[in-house]
Every structure is written in structure tokens, then in C-alpha cells.
């Protein structure tokens, strides 16, 4: 009985892998033909999935008058609770699109932990890590990535590595 169950599970897993690979290839084909996604992928830590998730979440970059509003739109700003004399700054507000927020957080995680080439963006995030800790640095970097990706989309520029000033 156990062998039949395991064989059925292996067969189901194989079917899921085939369907996943089809979807993954379709997503990569979409990203290859989209100039905006290719430009956003010049940022370290931003791959095809993060670029296409961000562009689909923002949809029209003209919706945001300032690039700084994008991070707040996806819930990457601290939640504020205040009443009378108390003013409590909490965790992220968690408003907006969960998928985009998760993708930006994953991009920040990849940039901090896996990116081999160094950049001014990574240096900034490591300084935040020293002051505030890794979790808050990842959220701050995710917010900064959202702002940078939006600005790059609006301006039509690519990411430049090195000592130049990181976009704020």
C-alpha cells in the first residue's frame, strides 16, 4: 500500500515539475521581450521573476508622482501607532500587493547574502545591518529597491555599479 502511495506521489511531483518548467520558460520569454524588465534586471539581486512581478504590480509608473511613494504603496514602511503622548513605530504596514513586497524582500535578501560583486547599494545595506540588524536592513533595502526600480523605469536608465551615489 505504501509503495502505491509513494509511486502516485512521485508521478504527481513529476507532472508538477513539467508544468512548472513550462510556466518558467513562458515567464522568461516574456521578460526577454520586455525592455523594461531587462533594464530592471541590471540591478544586483533583481532577476527575471522580481522584475516581472514589480512591473506587473506597478503597471503604470506614472501613477506615482514621486518614486518614494512606491515603497509605501507596497507596505514597506513602518506602521505607526500613536495616541496622546505615545508614538510607537512598529513593523512594516503590510498594505499593498503581497507578491511585490515579497519579491522585493527576496531581492534584498539575495543582494545581502548571495551577491558576489560589490556595489554602493550593498555597502549601504551592510551599514544599515550594522546599525539596525539584518531583518530591518532587508526591509530598508527592499524599500530602496522599489524606489530605484521605479526611478529607473521612469528615467529609462540602467543600474551603474561603483562609487557613484545610490539613488534614494
Backbone torsions as a table, in degrees:
resi	resn	phi	psi	omega
1	UNK	NA	-44.8	-179.2
2	UNK	-64.1	-36.9	178.0
3	UNK	-65.1	-38.5	178.2
4	UNK	-65.3	-41.3	179.0
5	UNK	-64.3	-45.2	-179.8
6	UNK	-64.3	-40.0	178.5
7	UNK	-64.8	-40.4	178.1
8	UNK	-65.1	-39.4	179.1
9	UNK	-67.6	-39.3	176.9
10	UNK	-63.4	-41.2	179.9
11	UNK	-66.1	-41.8	177.7
12	UNK	-64.3	-40.9	178.4
13	UNK	-64.1	-40.1	177.6
14	UNK	-63.0	-41.4	177.9
15	UNK	-64.7	-40.5	177.7
16	UNK	-64.2	-39.3	179.0
17	UNK	-64.3	-39.1	178.5
18	UNK	-64.3	-46.1	179.3
19	UNK	-65.9	-39.0	177.2
20	UNK	-62.3	-42.6	-179.8
21	UNK	-65.6	-34.6	175.6
22	UNK	-64.0	-45.8	178.8
23	UNK	-64.6	-39.6	179.9
24	UNK	-64.2	-43.5	177.2
25	UNK	-63.1	-39.4	178.6
26	UNK	-64.9	-41.0	177.9
27	UNK	-64.0	-42.8	178.7
28	UNK	-64.8	-36.9	177.4
29	UNK	-65.2	-38.2	177.6
30	UNK	-65.0	-43.3	-178.7
31	UNK	-67.0	-37.8	-179.8
32	UNK	-61.7	-33.7	-177.5
33	UNK	-88.0	-11.1	-177.4
34	UNK	-97.1	116.4	-177.9
35	UNK	-66.6	-35.5	-179.5
36	UNK	-64.8	-46.2	179.5
37	UNK	-62.3	-41.5	179.2
38	UNK	-63.4	-38.3	178.5
39	UNK	-67.7	-41.0	-179.9
40	UNK	-66.3	-27.2	-179.9
41	UNK	-74.0	-3.8	174.7
42	UNK	-74.0	-16.6	178.0
43	UNK	-76.3	133.2	178.6
44	UNK	-63.4	138.6	-179.3
45	UNK	90.3	-11.2	-179.1
46	UNK	-104.3	114.9	178.1
47	UNK	-106.3	-166.4	-176.3
48	UNK	-63.0	-44.9	-177.1
49	UNK	-66.3	-41.2	179.2
50	UNK	-67.2	-41.8	-179.5
51	UNK	-63.3	-45.9	-178.0
52	UNK	-72.3	-32.4	176.5
53	UNK	-66.9	-42.4	179.4
54	UNK	-65.4	-46.5	-178.5
55	UNK	-65.5	-35.8	178.0
56	UNK	-74.2	-30.6	178.1
57	UNK	-72.6	-39.1	179.2
58	UNK	-78.9	-40.4	177.7
59	UNK	67.2	-63.8	179.9
60	UNK	-127.3	111.4	-177.0
61	UNK	-66.0	-16.8	178.4
62	UNK	-72.1	-10.6	178.0
63	UNK	-64.4	-28.0	-175.2
64	UNK	-103.3	116.4	179.5
65	UNK	-65.8	-31.2	178.1
66	UNK	-128.5	145.7	179.2
67	UNK	-66.1	-27.0	-179.7
68	UNK	-64.7	-20.2	-179.1
69	UNK	-75.1	-17.3	-175.4
70	UNK	-67.9	-42.1	179.4
71	UNK	-61.3	-41.4	178.2
72	UNK	-68.6	-34.9	-179.6
73	UNK	-62.7	-33.7	-179.7
74	UNK	-96.3	11.0	173.3
75	UNK	79.1	28.7	-179.5
76	UNK	-102.5	30.1	176.4
77	UNK	-120.3	155.5	-178.5
78	UNK	-67.7	143.6	175.8
79	UNK	-80.1	135.7	-179.5
80	UNK	-111.7	129.0	173.2
81	UNK	-121.6	117.4	178.9
82	UNK	-140.2	141.4	-179.8
83	UNK	-154.0	119.3	-179.2
84	UNK	65.6	-120.4	-177.8
85	UNK	-92.7	-9.8	-178.9
86	UNK	-88.8	141.3	177.9
87	UNK	-140.1	103.6	-174.5
88	UNK	-106.4	126.0	174.5
89	UNK	-99.3	119.6	-175.6
90	UNK	-105.6	-155.2	179.5
91	UNK	-75.9	-174.2	-178.7
92	UNK	-62.0	151.9	-172.7
93	UNK	-74.2	-22.1	176.8
94	UNK	60.8	33.3	172.8
95	UNK	-95.3	164.0	176.1
96	UNK	86.9	-167.3	-174.0
97	UNK	-73.4	119.6	-178.1
98	UNK	-66.9	-39.5	-177.6
99	UNK	-63.5	-41.9	-179.9
100	UNK	-68.3	-42.9	178.8
101	UNK	-61.1	-43.0	178.9
102	UNK	-64.7	-42.1	179.9
103	UNK	-64.3	-42.0	178.8
104	UNK	-65.8	-38.7	177.6
105	UNK	-64.9	-41.0	177.5
106	UNK	-64.2	-39.3	176.6
107	UNK	-62.5	-39.9	177.1
108	UNK	-65.4	-40.7	178.0
109	UNK	-61.7	-44.7	179.7
110	UNK	-63.8	-42.7	-179.8
111	UNK	-62.7	-39.3	-178.2
112	UNK	-77.7	-33.0	-171.5
113	UNK	-106.5	-30.3	-172.5
114	UNK	-115.1	-22.4	-175.5
115	UNK	-62.2	126.4	-176.5
116	UNK	-84.8	-48.4	-179.5
117	UNK	-73.1	139.2	-177.5
118	UNK	-88.3	149.3	176.9
119	UNK	-145.7	167.7	177.7
120	UNK	-63.0	-31.2	178.6
121	UNK	-65.3	-44.7	178.4
122	UNK	-67.1	-38.6	178.2
123	UNK	-61.1	-43.9	178.3
124	UNK	-60.1	-45.1	-178.7
125	UNK	-65.6	-37.2	178.4
126	UNK	-67.9	-32.9	175.4
127	UNK	-67.1	-39.9	176.2
128	UNK	-64.2	-37.8	179.0
129	UNK	-60.7	-41.2	179.0
130	UNK	-63.3	-38.7	-176.7
131	UNK	-80.8	-42.8	-168.3
132	UNK	-118.4	-13.1	-178.9
133	UNK	105.7	163.4	-173.1
134	UNK	-68.4	-42.1	-177.2
135	UNK	-63.4	-46.3	179.6
136	UNK	-68.8	-32.7	177.3
137	UNK	-65.8	-38.3	178.4
138	UNK	-65.4	-40.3	178.0
139	UNK	-67.0	-42.4	178.4
140	UNK	-63.5	-40.3	178.5
141	UNK	-68.9	-37.0	176.5
142	UNK	-62.4	-42.2	177.3
143	UNK	-63.7	-42.2	179.0
144	UNK	-65.6	-38.5	176.1
145	UNK	-61.8	-41.7	178.7
146	UNK	-60.6	-44.0	179.5
147	UNK	-64.7	-45.0	-179.1
148	UNK	-64.3	-45.2	-178.7
149	UNK	-62.8	-40.6	177.7
150	UNK	-64.5	-44.3	-179.1
151	UNK	-64.6	-40.0	177.8
152	UNK	-63.9	-38.3	179.4
153	UNK	-65.7	-43.9	-178.9
154	UNK	-69.0	-44.9	-176.2
155	UNK	-80.4	-23.0	-176.0
156	UNK	76.8	27.3	-178.8
157	UNK	-101.6	165.0	175.0
158	UNK	-109.2	163.2	179.3
159	UNK	-71.7	137.3	177.0
160	UNK	-115.8	123.7	178.4
161	UNK	-79.2	161.1	171.8
162	UNK	118.5	-150.3	-172.4
163	UNK	-93.2	-1.9	-179.5
164	UNK	-63.2	161.2	-175.1
165	UNK	-67.6	130.3	177.2
166	UNK	-72.4	144.1	179.0
167	UNK	-66.5	138.9	-179.7
168	UNK	-106.0	NA	NA
